């Protein structure tokens, strides 16, 4: 079942809430789409889905994550720590939508005030009819802080690098399960 939460108030710091559910991402943002093959079969799909929806993949890829326990739900808040040691930046987000379906599992979170970017990012595990399992990251973002504006094209490059790293991490977690 796919759920999109709308509380009647926008707590996110951008106007395009839920846009990662649609094929066409909003204009005026940097767009990211990354797809990585994870494996094959139901076991790989379930292990990858659990790793993604519990932030296990984020944590295993080196991110500091403060979130509730268990699978994500719309409205859940999460703070992702970006960077190292004293240079770590807190990036607060809210889960916008979730998908817990027979062939699709994942979620999207949107940025909150205090996040260095504004936008939305989805993390999906998809099982094709032939059993191939994929991990997909779809995002749109733009700078929300002086230092991300100053960094210019470095930020989209780092986002692509992290999406690739996350794909490799999900693949390893699914293979180990």
LOMIKE-739238 format. One record per atom (N, C-alpha, C, CB): residue number from 1; chain; atom name; residue in one letter; z, x negated, y negated. Coordinates in pm, whole numbers, plus 50000, padded with zeros to 5 digits. Glycine has a CB too. Layout:
BEGIN
k:c:a:r:c3:c1:c2
NUM:A:CA:A:Z:X:Y $
...
***
This chain:
BEGIN
k:c:a:r:c3:c1:c2
1:A:N:X:50000:49916:50117 $
1:A:CA:X:50000:50000:50000 $
1:A:C:X:50000:49911:49876 $
1:A:CB:X:50120:50095:50001 $
2:A:N:X:49916:49943:49781 $
2:A:CA:X:49910:49870:49656 $
2:A:C:X:49987:49948:49551 $
2:A:CB:X:49764:49845:49612 $
3:A:N:X:50073:49875:49477 $
3:A:CA:X:50153:49940:49374 $
3:A:C:X:50133:49868:49242 $
3:A:CB:X:50302:49944:49412 $
4:A:N:X:50107:49944:49140 $
4:A:CA:X:50100:49891:49004 $
4:A:C:X:50209:49960:48926 $
4:A:CB:X:49958:49913:48939 $
5:A:N:X:50298:49883:48870 $
5:A:CA:X:50411:49939:48797 $
5:A:C:X:50378:49948:48650 $
5:A:CB:X:50538:49855:48819 $
6:A:N:X:50397:50062:48592 $
6:A:CA:X:50389:50075:48448 $
6:A:C:X:50515:50147:48403 $
6:A:CB:X:50259:50152:48404 $
7:A:N:X:50596:50078:48329 $
7:A:CA:X:50724:50133:48288 $
7:A:C:X:50714:50211:48158 $
7:A:CB:X:50826:50022:48274 $
8:A:N:X:50593:50221:48103 $
8:A:CA:X:50578:50287:47975 $
8:A:C:X:50606:50191:47860 $
8:A:CB:X:50670:50408:47967 $
9:A:N:X:50654:50074:47891 $
9:A:CA:X:50679:49971:47789 $
9:A:C:X:50614:49843:47839 $
9:A:CB:X:50833:49951:47761 $
10:A:N:X:50558:49771:47751 $
10:A:CA:X:50499:49644:47791 $
10:A:C:X:50599:49533:47766 $
10:A:CB:X:50368:49617:47715 $
11:A:N:X:50652:49480:47874 $
11:A:CA:X:50744:49369:47861 $
11:A:C:X:50668:49237:47865 $
11:A:CB:X:50851:49373:47972 $
12:A:N:X:50544:49241:47912 $
12:A:CA:X:50463:49120:47918 $
12:A:C:X:50411:49086:47778 $
12:A:CB:X:50346:49137:48018 $
13:A:N:X:50372:48961:47758 $
13:A:CA:X:50331:48917:47624 $
13:A:C:X:50179:48915:47605 $
13:A:CB:X:50386:48778:47598 $
14:A:N:X:50109:49005:47670 $
14:A:CA:X:49964:49016:47657 $
14:A:C:X:49926:49163:47678 $
14:A:CB:X:49888:48922:47760 $
15:A:N:X:49813:49209:47624 $
15:A:CA:X:49781:49352:47631 $
15:A:C:X:49707:49398:47757 $
15:A:CB:X:49698:49387:47513 $
16:A:N:X:49665:49307:47842 $
16:A:CA:X:49575:49343:47952 $
16:A:C:X:49647:49354:48087 $
16:A:CB:X:49465:49240:47962 $
17:A:N:X:49762:49418:48088 $
17:A:CA:X:49847:49433:48206 $
17:A:C:X:49767:49491:48324 $
17:A:CB:X:49968:49522:48174 $
18:A:N:X:49773:49423:48437 $
18:A:CA:X:49708:49471:48559 $
18:A:C:X:49562:49432:48572 $
18:A:CB:X:49719:49618:48565 $
19:A:N:X:49509:49354:48482 $
19:A:CA:X:49366:49322:48482 $
19:A:C:X:49323:49239:48603 $
19:A:CB:X:49331:49248:48356 $
20:A:N:X:49415:49167:48668 $
20:A:CA:X:49375:49088:48785 $
20:A:C:X:49339:49177:48904 $
20:A:CB:X:49486:48991:48824 $
21:A:N:X:49369:49305:48899 $
21:A:CA:X:49329:49399:49005 $
21:A:C:X:49179:49430:48996 $
21:A:CB:X:49411:49529:48996 $
22:A:N:X:49123:49414:48877 $
22:A:CA:X:48981:49447:48856 $
22:A:C:X:48896:49324:48876 $
22:A:CB:X:48959:49506:48714 $
23:A:N:X:48771:49345:48902 $
23:A:CA:X:48676:49233:48919 $
23:A:C:X:48651:49160:48788 $
23:A:CB:X:48544:49285:48976 $
24:A:N:X:48637:49235:48679 $
24:A:CA:X:48603:49175:48551 $
24:A:C:X:48731:49147:48473 $
24:A:CB:X:48508:49267:48471 $
25:A:N:X:48755:49019:48447 $
25:A:CA:X:48873:48980:48373 $
25:A:C:X:48847:48995:48223 $
25:A:CB:X:48915:48836:48407 $
26:A:N:X:48951:49015:48144 $
26:A:CA:X:48932:49039:48000 $
26:A:C:X:48878:48917:47926 $
26:A:CB:X:49062:49083:47938 $
27:A:N:X:48801:48943:47824 $
27:A:CA:X:48745:48837:47739 $
27:A:C:X:48857:48777:47654 $
27:A:CB:X:48631:48892:47648 $
28:A:N:X:48831:48656:47605 $
28:A:CA:X:48925:48591:47515 $
28:A:C:X:49030:48506:47586 $
28:A:CB:X:48994:48693:47433 $
29:A:N:X:49014:48488:47716 $
29:A:CA:X:49107:48409:47796 $
29:A:C:X:49029:48307:47878 $
29:A:CB:X:49192:48500:47889 $
30:A:N:X:49099:48205:47924 $
30:A:CA:X:49043:48115:48025 $
30:A:C:X:49054:48189:48159 $
30:A:CB:X:49119:47975:48029 $
31:A:N:X:48949:48188:48238 $
31:A:CA:X:48949:48256:48368 $
31:A:C:X:48956:48153:48480 $
31:A:CB:X:48823:48345:48384 $
32:A:N:X:49029:48188:48583 $
32:A:CA:X:49042:48101:48700 $
32:A:C:X:49023:48186:48825 $
32:A:CB:X:49180:48029:48702 $
33:A:N:X:48940:48136:48915 $
33:A:CA:X:48929:48197:49047 $
33:A:C:X:48917:48082:49148 $
33:A:CB:X:48804:48296:49055 $
34:A:N:X:49010:48081:49241 $
34:A:CA:X:49008:47979:49345 $
34:A:C:X:49028:48047:49480 $
34:A:CB:X:49118:47870:49320 $
35:A:N:X:48949:48006:49577 $
35:A:CA:X:48958:48063:49712 $
35:A:C:X:48962:47949:49813 $
35:A:CB:X:48837:48159:49742 $
36:A:N:X:49058:47957:49905 $
36:A:CA:X:49075:47852:50007 $
36:A:C:X:49087:47917:50144 $
36:A:CB:X:49199:47763:49976 $
37:A:N:X:49017:47861:50242 $
37:A:CA:X:49029:47909:50379 $
37:A:C:X:49162:47863:50435 $
37:A:CB:X:48910:47859:50467 $
38:A:N:X:49236:47957:50496 $
38:A:CA:X:49370:47929:50547 $
38:A:C:X:49370:47912:50698 $
38:A:CB:X:49466:48040:50507 $
39:A:N:X:49295:47993:50766 $
39:A:CA:X:49295:47989:50912 $
39:A:C:X:49226:48111:50968 $
39:A:CB:X:49438:47980:50966 $
40:A:N:X:49272:48152:51086 $
40:A:CA:X:49208:48263:51155 $
40:A:C:X:49311:48342:51232 $
40:A:CB:X:49097:48212:51249 $
41:A:N:X:49299:48473:51226 $
41:A:CA:X:49382:48559:51310 $
41:A:C:X:49502:48620:51240 $
41:A:CB:X:49428:48483:51427 $
42:A:N:X:49562:48714:51312 $
42:A:CA:X:49675:48790:51258 $
42:A:C:X:49797:48703:51229 $
42:A:CB:X:49713:48899:51356 $
43:A:N:X:49827:48609:51315 $
43:A:CA:X:49944:48523:51294 $
43:A:C:X:49930:48443:51166 $
43:A:CB:X:49965:48429:51414 $
44:A:N:X:49812:48387:51141 $
44:A:CA:X:49788:48310:51018 $
44:A:C:X:49799:48402:50896 $
44:A:CB:X:49648:48242:51022 $
45:A:N:X:49744:48522:50908 $
45:A:CA:X:49750:48619:50798 $
45:A:C:X:49895:48655:50765 $
45:A:CB:X:49671:48747:50834 $
46:A:N:X:49974:48685:50866 $
46:A:CA:X:50113:48724:50843 $
46:A:C:X:50196:48609:50787 $
46:A:CB:X:50175:48773:50974 $
47:A:N:X:50180:48489:50842 $
47:A:CA:X:50256:48374:50793 $
47:A:C:X:50219:48341:50649 $
47:A:CB:X:50233:48252:50884 $
48:A:N:X:50090:48342:50618 $
48:A:CA:X:50046:48313:50482 $
48:A:C:X:50095:48422:50386 $
48:A:CB:X:49892:48303:50476 $
49:A:N:X:50087:48547:50427 $
49:A:CA:X:50133:48657:50342 $
49:A:C:X:50281:48647:50311 $
49:A:CB:X:50105:48790:50409 $
50:A:N:X:50360:48612:50411 $
50:A:CA:X:50504:48594:50389 $
50:A:C:X:50530:48477:50295 $
50:A:CB:X:50577:48572:50522 $
51:A:N:X:50460:48368:50315 $
51:A:CA:X:50478:48250:50228 $
51:A:C:X:50446:48283:50083 $
51:A:CB:X:50390:48134:50276 $
52:A:N:X:50345:48362:50061 $
52:A:CA:X:50305:48397:49925 $
52:A:C:X:50401:48497:49863 $
52:A:CB:X:50163:48454:49924 $
53:A:N:X:50435:48604:49933 $
53:A:CA:X:50514:48712:49873 $
53:A:C:X:50663:48686:49866 $
53:A:CB:X:50491:48838:49950 $
54:A:N:X:50710:48574:49920 $
54:A:CA:X:50851:48537:49907 $
54:A:C:X:50868:48411:49821 $
54:A:CB:X:50912:48514:50047 $
55:A:N:X:50761:48366:49758 $
55:A:CA:X:50757:48244:49679 $
55:A:C:X:50780:48119:49762 $
55:A:CB:X:50860:48251:49569 $
56:A:N:X:50773:48131:49894 $
56:A:CA:X:50786:48015:49981 $
56:A:C:X:50676:47913:49955 $
56:A:CB:X:50782:48057:50126 $
57:A:N:X:50556:47959:49930 $
57:A:CA:X:50444:47868:49901 $
57:A:C:X:50465:47797:49768 $
57:A:CB:X:50311:47945:49900 $
58:A:N:X:50510:47870:49667 $
58:A:CA:X:50536:47809:49537 $
58:A:C:X:50643:47699:49550 $
58:A:CB:X:50582:47916:49434 $
59:A:N:X:50751:47733:49619 $
59:A:CA:X:50859:47636:49635 $
59:A:C:X:50812:47514:49715 $
59:A:CB:X:50980:47701:49705 $
60:A:N:X:50739:47537:49824 $
60:A:CA:X:50692:47427:49909 $
60:A:C:X:50590:47340:49836 $
60:A:CB:X:50630:47482:50037 $
61:A:N:X:50527:47391:49732 $
61:A:CA:X:50431:47311:49656 $
61:A:C:X:50498:47231:49545 $
61:A:CB:X:50324:47402:49596 $
62:A:N:X:50630:47242:49535 $
62:A:CA:X:50704:47161:49439 $
62:A:C:X:50753:47233:49315 $
62:A:CB:X:50620:47051:49397 $
63:A:N:X:50728:47362:49304 $
63:A:CA:X:50775:47437:49188 $
63:A:C:X:50921:47477:49207 $
63:A:CB:X:50687:47561:49163 $
64:A:N:X:50994:47481:49099 $
64:A:CA:X:51129:47535:49099 $
64:A:C:X:51116:47683:49068 $
64:A:CB:X:51222:47461:48994 $
65:A:N:X:51162:47769:49159 $
65:A:CA:X:51145:47913:49143 $
65:A:C:X:51281:47980:49146 $
65:A:CB:X:51053:47971:49253 $
66:A:N:X:51308:48061:49044 $
66:A:CA:X:51427:48146:49043 $
66:A:C:X:51379:48289:49054 $
66:A:CB:X:51515:48124:48913 $
67:A:N:X:51406:48349:49170 $
67:A:CA:X:51363:48486:49197 $
67:A:C:X:51459:48547:49297 $
67:A:CB:X:51216:48492:49249 $
68:A:N:X:51452:48679:49309 $
68:A:CA:X:51534:48748:49408 $
68:A:C:X:51491:48709:49548 $
68:A:CB:X:51525:48899:49389 $
69:A:N:X:51572:48747:49644 $
69:A:CA:X:51540:48719:49784 $
69:A:C:X:51450:48829:49840 $
69:A:CB:X:51670:48707:49869 $
70:A:N:X:51376:48795:49944 $
70:A:CA:X:51286:48891:50007 $
70:A:C:X:51152:48897:49939 $
70:A:CB:X:51349:49028:50008 $
71:A:N:X:51073:48993:49982 $
71:A:CA:X:50936:49008:49931 $
71:A:C:X:50937:49062:49788 $
71:A:CB:X:50855:49101:50022 $
72:A:N:X:50839:49020:49710 $
72:A:CA:X:50828:49064:49571 $
72:A:C:X:50797:49213:49562 $
72:A:CB:X:50719:48983:49498 $
73:A:N:X:50839:49272:49454 $
73:A:CA:X:50815:49413:49423 $
73:A:C:X:50777:49423:49275 $
73:A:CB:X:50940:49501:49455 $
74:A:N:X:50698:49523:49238 $
74:A:CA:X:50668:49542:49096 $
74:A:C:X:50796:49553:49014 $
74:A:CB:X:50580:49667:49075 $
75:A:N:X:50796:49486:48901 $
75:A:CA:X:50913:49486:48813 $
75:A:C:X:51007:49369:48837 $
75:A:CB:X:50987:49612:48830 $
76:A:N:X:50992:49299:48951 $
76:A:CA:X:51076:49183:48979 $
76:A:C:X:51051:49076:48873 $
76:A:CB:X:51049:49127:49121 $
77:A:N:X:51156:49008:48836 $
77:A:CA:X:51144:48898:48740 $
77:A:C:X:51153:48766:48816 $
77:A:CB:X:51253:48907:48630 $
78:A:N:X:51080:48668:48769 $
78:A:CA:X:51080:48535:48828 $
78:A:C:X:51067:48433:48715 $
78:A:CB:X:50965:48519:48934 $
79:A:N:X:51133:48320:48732 $
79:A:CA:X:51116:48208:48639 $
79:A:C:X:51068:48091:48721 $
79:A:CB:X:51249:48174:48561 $
80:A:N:X:50953:48038:48683 $
80:A:CA:X:50894:47924:48752 $
80:A:C:X:50916:47802:48663 $
80:A:CB:X:50741:47947:48782 $
81:A:N:X:50969:47696:48724 $
81:A:CA:X:50991:47571:48651 $
81:A:C:X:50870:47482:48663 $
81:A:CB:X:51115:47499:48701 $
82:A:N:X:50812:47448:48551 $
82:A:CA:X:50691:47366:48545 $
82:A:C:X:50729:47230:48486 $
82:A:CB:X:50579:47436:48461 $
83:A:N:X:50691:47123:48552 $
83:A:CA:X:50719:46989:48501 $
83:A:C:X:50824:46920:48585 $
83:A:CB:X:50763:46996:48357 $
84:A:N:X:50871:46807:48534 $
84:A:CA:X:50966:46724:48608 $
84:A:C:X:51092:46698:48526 $
84:A:CB:X:50901:46592:48647 $
85:A:N:X:51205:46701:48594 $
85:A:CA:X:51333:46664:48534 $
85:A:C:X:51357:46726:48399 $
85:A:CB:X:51340:46517:48522 $
86:A:N:X:51393:46642:48299 $
86:A:CA:X:51424:46696:48167 $
86:A:C:X:51301:46751:48093 $
86:A:CB:X:51490:46588:48082 $
87:A:N:X:51183:46722:48146 $
87:A:CA:X:51060:46775:48086 $
87:A:C:X:51017:46907:48148 $
87:A:CB:X:50949:46673:48099 $
88:A:N:X:51103:46966:48231 $
88:A:CA:X:51071:47092:48298 $
88:A:C:X:51071:47206:48196 $
88:A:CB:X:51172:47122:48412 $
89:A:N:X:50968:47287:48202 $
89:A:CA:X:50952:47403:48115 $
89:A:C:X:50973:47528:48199 $
89:A:CB:X:50811:47404:48046 $
90:A:N:X:51053:47621:48149 $
90:A:CA:X:51073:47748:48218 $
90:A:C:X:50962:47845:48179 $
90:A:CB:X:51212:47808:48185 $
91:A:N:X:50905:47909:48281 $
91:A:CA:X:50795:48001:48259 $
91:A:C:X:50834:48138:48317 $
91:A:CB:X:50664:47948:48324 $
92:A:N:X:50889:48228:48234 $
92:A:CA:X:50932:48359:48284 $
92:A:C:X:50814:48454:48305 $
92:A:CB:X:51031:48421:48187 $
93:A:N:X:50821:48528:48416 $
93:A:CA:X:50715:48621:48452 $
93:A:C:X:50775:48749:48511 $
93:A:CB:X:50617:48557:48553 $
94:A:N:X:50693:48852:48516 $
94:A:CA:X:50730:48978:48580 $
94:A:C:X:50620:49016:48678 $
94:A:CB:X:50751:49091:48473 $
95:A:N:X:50659:49059:48798 $
95:A:CA:X:50561:49103:48896 $
95:A:C:X:50501:49235:48847 $
95:A:CB:X:50627:49120:49038 $
96:A:N:X:50369:49237:48836 $
96:A:CA:X:50295:49350:48781 $
96:A:C:X:50251:49445:48891 $
96:A:CB:X:50174:49302:48702 $
97:A:N:X:50196:49390:48997 $
97:A:CA:X:50151:49473:49110 $
97:A:C:X:50166:49395:49239 $
97:A:CB:X:50005:49518:49091 $
98:A:N:X:50173:49471:49346 $
98:A:CA:X:50180:49412:49480 $
98:A:C:X:50079:49480:49570 $
98:A:CB:X:50323:49425:49539 $
99:A:N:X:50041:49411:49676 $
99:A:CA:X:49953:49468:49779 $
99:A:C:X:50011:49429:49914 $
99:A:CB:X:49804:49418:49763 $
100:A:N:X:50049:49529:49990 $
100:A:CA:X:50096:49509:50128 $
100:A:C:X:50008:49600:50213 $
100:A:CB:X:50253:49542:50144 $
101:A:N:X:49893:49550:50252 $
101:A:CA:X:49791:49628:50321 $
101:A:C:X:49755:49558:50452 $
101:A:CB:X:49665:49648:50232 $
102:A:N:X:49686:49627:50544 $
102:A:CA:X:49653:49565:50672 $
102:A:C:X:49571:49436:50662 $
102:A:CB:X:49580:49662:50756 $
103:A:N:X:49487:49425:50559 $
103:A:CA:X:49403:49305:50547 $
103:A:C:X:49419:49233:50414 $
103:A:CB:X:49258:49343:50566 $
104:A:N:X:49517:49274:50333 $
104:A:CA:X:49542:49212:50203 $
104:A:C:X:49692:49213:50174 $
104:A:CB:X:49464:49285:50090 $
105:A:N:X:49744:49097:50139 $
105:A:CA:X:49884:49087:50101 $
105:A:C:X:49894:48994:49982 $
105:A:CB:X:49971:49035:50220 $
106:A:N:X:49973:49034:49884 $
106:A:CA:X:49993:48948:49769 $
106:A:C:X:50048:49022:49651 $
106:A:CB:X:49864:48882:49732 $
107:A:N:X:50038:48956:49536 $
107:A:CA:X:50095:49013:49414 $
107:A:C:X:50034:48944:49292 $
107:A:CB:X:50249:49000:49413 $
108:A:N:X:50063:49001:49177 $
108:A:CA:X:50030:48937:49050 $
108:A:C:X:50152:48940:48962 $
108:A:CB:X:49910:49007:48980 $
109:A:N:X:50168:48833:48886 $
109:A:CA:X:50271:48838:48783 $
109:A:C:X:50211:48811:48648 $
109:A:CB:X:50383:48737:48813 $
110:A:N:X:50277:48867:48548 $
110:A:CA:X:50234:48850:48411 $
110:A:C:X:50338:48773:48334 $
110:A:CB:X:50208:48985:48345 $
111:A:N:X:50293:48705:48231 $
111:A:CA:X:50382:48621:48152 $
111:A:C:X:50468:48704:48058 $
111:A:CB:X:50301:48519:48074 $
112:A:N:X:50589:48656:48037 $
112:A:CA:X:50683:48718:47944 $
112:A:C:X:50703:48626:47824 $
112:A:CB:X:50819:48747:48014 $
113:A:N:X:50768:48677:47721 $
113:A:CA:X:50800:48596:47604 $
113:A:C:X:50874:48471:47650 $
113:A:CB:X:50885:48676:47500 $
114:A:N:X:50837:48357:47595 $
114:A:CA:X:50897:48230:47634 $
114:A:C:X:50812:48151:47731 $
114:A:CB:X:51030:48254:47694 $
115:A:N:X:50710:48213:47789 $
115:A:CA:X:50617:48144:47879 $
115:A:C:X:50521:48063:47792 $
115:A:CB:X:50538:48245:47972 $
116:A:N:X:50483:47942:47834 $
116:A:CA:X:50392:47862:47752 $
116:A:C:X:50249:47916:47744 $
116:A:CB:X:50389:47722:47805 $
117:A:N:X:50215:48009:47830 $
117:A:CA:X:50084:48074:47829 $
117:A:C:X:50106:48225:47819 $
117:A:CB:X:50001:48038:47958 $
118:A:N:X:50001:48298:47790 $
118:A:CA:X:50008:48443:47805 $
118:A:C:X:49890:48484:47891 $
118:A:CB:X:50005:48516:47665 $
119:A:N:X:49917:48573:47985 $
119:A:CA:X:49815:48618:48078 $
119:A:C:X:49875:48660:48210 $
119:A:CB:X:49713:48510:48100 $
120:A:N:X:49792:48662:48311 $
120:A:CA:X:49831:48716:48442 $
120:A:C:X:49767:48632:48551 $
120:A:CB:X:49789:48865:48455 $
121:A:N:X:49836:48626:48666 $
121:A:CA:X:49787:48548:48778 $
121:A:C:X:49818:48623:48907 $
121:A:CB:X:49850:48405:48781 $
122:A:N:X:49717:48635:48993 $
122:A:CA:X:49739:48699:49123 $
122:A:C:X:49725:48597:49235 $
122:A:CB:X:49640:48816:49144 $
123:A:N:X:49802:48621:49341 $
123:A:CA:X:49804:48535:49459 $
123:A:C:X:49784:48627:49579 $
123:A:CB:X:49940:48453:49470 $
124:A:N:X:49669:48618:49643 $
124:A:CA:X:49635:48710:49751 $
124:A:C:X:49600:48637:49880 $
124:A:CB:X:49519:48799:49710 $
125:A:N:X:49644:48694:49991 $
125:A:CA:X:49602:48651:50124 $
125:A:C:X:49515:48763:50178 $
125:A:CB:X:49726:48620:50220 $
126:A:N:X:49395:48727:50221 $
126:A:CA:X:49296:48827:50263 $
126:A:C:X:49245:48791:50401 $
126:A:CB:X:49179:48836:50161 $
127:A:N:X:49239:48890:50489 $
127:A:CA:X:49183:48869:50623 $
127:A:C:X:49050:48943:50630 $
127:A:CB:X:49281:48919:50736 $
128:A:N:X:48942:48867:50654 $
128:A:CA:X:48809:48926:50668 $
128:A:C:X:48800:49000:50802 $
128:A:CB:X:48700:48816:50658 $
129:A:N:X:48699:49088:50817 $
129:A:CA:X:48682:49159:50944 $
129:A:C:X:48665:49065:51064 $
129:A:CB:X:48562:49250:50934 $
130:A:N:X:48610:48944:51042 $
130:A:CA:X:48594:48850:51155 $
130:A:C:X:48723:48773:51186 $
130:A:CB:X:48482:48751:51124 $
131:A:N:X:48832:48799:51109 $
131:A:CA:X:48960:48735:51133 $
131:A:C:X:48987:48612:51047 $
131:A:CB:X:48969:48696:51274 $
132:A:N:X:48890:48569:50968 $
132:A:CA:X:48911:48454:50880 $
132:A:C:X:49011:48491:50772 $
132:A:CB:X:48777:48406:50817 $
133:A:N:X:49107:48403:50748 $
133:A:CA:X:49212:48428:50648 $
133:A:C:X:49187:48338:50527 $
133:A:CB:X:49354:48403:50709 $
134:A:N:X:49194:48399:50410 $
134:A:CA:X:49169:48331:50283 $
134:A:C:X:49289:48347:50191 $
134:A:CB:X:49043:48385:50216 $
135:A:N:X:49307:48249:50105 $
135:A:CA:X:49405:48257:49997 $
135:A:C:X:49326:48254:49867 $
135:A:CB:X:49511:48141:50004 $
136:A:N:X:49354:48349:49778 $
136:A:CA:X:49282:48357:49651 $
136:A:C:X:49379:48360:49533 $
136:A:CB:X:49191:48480:49648 $
137:A:N:X:49347:48283:49432 $
137:A:CA:X:49418:48287:49305 $
137:A:C:X:49318:48333:49200 $
137:A:CB:X:49481:48146:49268 $
138:A:N:X:49356:48437:49127 $
138:A:CA:X:49275:48487:49016 $
138:A:C:X:49366:48493:48895 $
138:A:CB:X:49211:48628:49048 $
139:A:N:X:49319:48440:48783 $
139:A:CA:X:49405:48437:48664 $
139:A:C:X:49323:48443:48537 $
139:A:CB:X:49491:48312:48665 $
140:A:N:X:49388:48493:48434 $
140:A:CA:X:49337:48480:48298 $
140:A:C:X:49455:48440:48210 $
140:A:CB:X:49270:48614:48247 $
141:A:N:X:49432:48345:48122 $
141:A:CA:X:49541:48297:48038 $
141:A:C:X:49487:48231:47912 $
141:A:CB:X:49630:48198:48116 $
142:A:N:X:49577:48222:47815 $
142:A:CA:X:49549:48148:47692 $
142:A:C:X:49682:48094:47641 $
142:A:CB:X:49479:48240:47584 $
143:A:N:X:49677:47992:47557 $
143:A:CA:X:49801:47930:47509 $
143:A:C:X:49890:48028:47433 $
143:A:CB:X:49769:47812:47419 $
144:A:N:X:50022:48014:47455 $
144:A:CA:X:50120:48096:47382 $
144:A:C:X:50221:48009:47309 $
144:A:CB:X:50192:48190:47478 $
145:A:N:X:50210:47879:47325 $
145:A:CA:X:50304:47786:47261 $
145:A:C:X:50224:47674:47194 $
145:A:CB:X:50406:47727:47364 $
146:A:N:X:50283:47611:47096 $
146:A:CA:X:50214:47506:47022 $
146:A:C:X:50168:47393:47115 $
146:A:CB:X:50304:47449:46913 $
147:A:N:X:50252:47359:47214 $
147:A:CA:X:50218:47246:47299 $
147:A:C:X:50106:47279:47398 $
147:A:CB:X:50341:47199:47375 $
148:A:N:X:50092:47405:47438 $
148:A:CA:X:49978:47439:47525 $
148:A:C:X:49849:47449:47443 $
148:A:CB:X:50004:47573:47599 $
149:A:N:X:49862:47490:47317 $
149:A:CA:X:49743:47488:47229 $
149:A:C:X:49700:47345:47204 $
149:A:CB:X:49772:47560:47095 $
150:A:N:X:49796:47258:47180 $
150:A:CA:X:49767:47117:47155 $
150:A:C:X:49703:47050:47277 $
150:A:CB:X:49896:47043:47116 $
151:A:N:X:49746:47090:47395 $
151:A:CA:X:49693:47029:47519 $
151:A:C:X:49548:47068:47545 $
151:A:CB:X:49778:47071:47639 $
152:A:N:X:49501:47175:47484 $
152:A:CA:X:49360:47215:47495 $
152:A:C:X:49311:47229:47638 $
152:A:CB:X:49275:47117:47424 $
153:A:N:X:49200:47161:47672 $
153:A:CA:X:49139:47177:47803 $
153:A:C:X:49220:47117:47919 $
153:A:CB:X:49004:47115:47801 $
154:A:N:X:49326:47046:47888 $
154:A:CA:X:49409:46990:47995 $
154:A:C:X:49478:47102:48074 $
154:A:CB:X:49514:46892:47937 $
155:A:N:X:49519:47207:48006 $
155:A:CA:X:49592:47316:48073 $
155:A:C:X:49504:47385:48178 $
155:A:CB:X:49640:47420:47969 $
156:A:N:X:49382:47429:48149 $
156:A:CA:X:49298:47489:48255 $
156:A:C:X:49274:47393:48371 $
156:A:CB:X:49165:47533:48197 $
157:A:N:X:49259:47265:48342 $
157:A:CA:X:49242:47165:48448 $
157:A:C:X:49365:47162:48538 $
157:A:CB:X:49215:47025:48388 $
158:A:N:X:49484:47159:48478 $
158:A:CA:X:49608:47158:48557 $
158:A:C:X:49625:47287:48636 $
158:A:CB:X:49729:47138:48465 $
159:A:N:X:49583:47400:48580 $
159:A:CA:X:49591:47528:48652 $
159:A:C:X:49500:47526:48775 $
159:A:CB:X:49552:47645:48558 $
160:A:N:X:49381:47472:48762 $
160:A:CA:X:49291:47461:48878 $
160:A:C:X:49350:47369:48983 $
160:A:CB:X:49152:47408:48834 $
161:A:N:X:49406:47256:48939 $
161:A:CA:X:49470:47163:49033 $
161:A:C:X:49584:47231:49108 $
161:A:CB:X:49523:47038:48959 $
162:A:N:X:49666:47307:49037 $
162:A:CA:X:49778:47375:49102 $
162:A:C:X:49728:47482:49199 $
162:A:CB:X:49871:47437:48997 $
163:A:N:X:49624:47556:49164 $
163:A:CA:X:49570:47658:49255 $
163:A:C:X:49522:47591:49385 $
163:A:CB:X:49452:47736:49188 $
164:A:N:X:49457:47477:49374 $
164:A:CA:X:49412:47404:49493 $
164:A:C:X:49531:47356:49575 $
164:A:CB:X:49323:47285:49454 $
165:A:N:X:49633:47303:49508 $
165:A:CA:X:49753:47256:49577 $
165:A:C:X:49822:47372:49649 $
165:A:CB:X:49850:47190:49478 $
166:A:N:X:49831:47485:49583 $
166:A:CA:X:49892:47602:49643 $
166:A:C:X:49814:47647:49766 $
166:A:CB:X:49902:47717:49542 $
167:A:N:X:49681:47642:49760 $
167:A:CA:X:49598:47676:49876 $
167:A:C:X:49626:47583:49993 $
167:A:CB:X:49451:47669:49839 $
168:A:N:X:49636:47455:49968 $
168:A:CA:X:49669:47359:50076 $
168:A:C:X:49807:47386:50132 $
168:A:CB:X:49661:47214:50024 $
169:A:N:X:49902:47420:50045 $
169:A:CA:X:50038:47449:50089 $
169:A:C:X:50042:47573:50176 $
169:A:CB:X:50130:47466:49969 $
170:A:N:X:49972:47678:50136 $
170:A:CA:X:49968:47802:50215 $
170:A:C:X:49906:47773:50351 $
170:A:CB:X:49889:47912:50142 $
171:A:N:X:49800:47693:50354 $
171:A:CA:X:49735:47656:50481 $
171:A:C:X:49834:47586:50573 $
171:A:CB:X:49613:47566:50456 $
172:A:N:X:49910:47489:50520 $
172:A:CA:X:50008:47416:50602 $
172:A:C:X:50119:47509:50651 $
172:A:CB:X:50069:47300:50522 $
173:A:N:X:50168:47596:50566 $
173:A:CA:X:50275:47688:50606 $
173:A:C:X:50227:47785:50714 $
173:A:CB:X:50327:47766:50485 $
174:A:N:X:50103:47832:50700 $
174:A:CA:X:50049:47924:50801 $
174:A:C:X:50027:47854:50933 $
174:A:CB:X:49918:47985:50752 $
175:A:N:X:49982:47729:50929 $
175:A:CA:X:49959:47653:51053 $
175:A:C:X:50088:47619:51124 $
175:A:CB:X:49883:47524:51024 $
176:A:N:X:50195:47599:51047 $
176:A:CA:X:50324:47563:51106 $
176:A:C:X:50397:47682:51169 $
176:A:CB:X:50411:47500:51000 $
177:A:N:X:50357:47801:51130 $
177:A:CA:X:50428:47922:51180 $
177:A:C:X:50388:47958:51321 $
177:A:CB:X:50401:48042:51087 $
***
